[in-house]
Amino acid sequence: MIITAHDFGQLIKTTRKKSRMTQVDLAAASGVGERFIRELENGKPTCQLDKALRIAQMLGIRLEARVPHKSE
């Protein structure tokens, strides 16, 4: 479960490495700067959501949000 920016960053980093991509490769493929990739992977809480979602999509990460029912 992803609860923090750090958790999300670790997911991105792990998936990127499994895909055998460097931070430079991922930045170029996603249209963002290398610095953004570093900050995202390090869990910077103020990273832009639209860019973070684009990177997740680029890596094939499927995100799903669930709204709890009142009884939960």
C-alpha positions in Angstrom: 0.0 0.0 0.0 1.3 3.5 -0.9 0.8 5.8 2.0 3.7 8.3 1.7 5.6 10.1 -1.1 8.6 7.9 0.0 6.5 4.8 -0.6 5.6 6.0 -4.1 9.2 7.0 -4.8 10.4 3.5 -3.9 7.8 1.9 -6.1 9.0 4.1 -9.0 12.6 3.3 -8.3 12.1 -0.5 -8.0 10.0 -0.7 -11.1 12.5 1.5 -13.1 15.3 -0.8 -12.1 13.4 -3.9 -13.0 12.7 -2.4 -16.4 16.5 -1.9 -16.7 16.1 1.8 -17.2 18.4 4.5 -15.8 17.0 7.7 -14.4 18.3 9.4 -17.6 16.3 6.9 -19.7 13.1 7.4 -17.7 13.4 11.2 -17.7 13.8 11.2 -21.5 11.0 8.8 -22.1 8.6 10.7 -19.8 9.5 14.2 -20.9 10.7 15.3 -17.5 14.1 16.3 -16.1 16.5 14.0 -14.4 16.3 16.1 -11.3 12.5 15.4 -11.1 13.1 11.6 -11.3 15.7 11.8 -8.5 13.4 13.9 -6.3 10.4 11.6 -7.0 12.4 8.5 -6.2 13.7 10.1 -3.0 10.2 10.8 -1.9 10.0 14.5 -2.2 6.4 15.3 -1.1 6.0 18.3 -3.3 6.6 16.7 -6.6 4.0 17.6 -9.3 1.3 14.9 -9.4 0.7 15.1 -13.1 4.4 14.3 -13.8 4.5 11.6 -11.2 1.4 9.9 -12.7 3.0 10.2 -16.2 6.1 8.4 -15.0 4.1 5.7 -13.3 2.1 5.1 -16.5 5.4 5.1 -18.5 6.6 2.2 -16.2 3.3 0.3 -16.6 2.3 1.0 -13.0 -1.5 0.9 -12.6 -2.9 3.0 -9.9 -6.2 2.5 -8.3 -8.1 4.5 -5.7 -10.8 3.0 -3.5 -13.4 5.0 -1.7 -14.4 3.3 1.6 -18.0 2.5 2.2 -19.5 4.1 5.3 -19.4 0.8 7.1 -15.6 0.6 6.7 
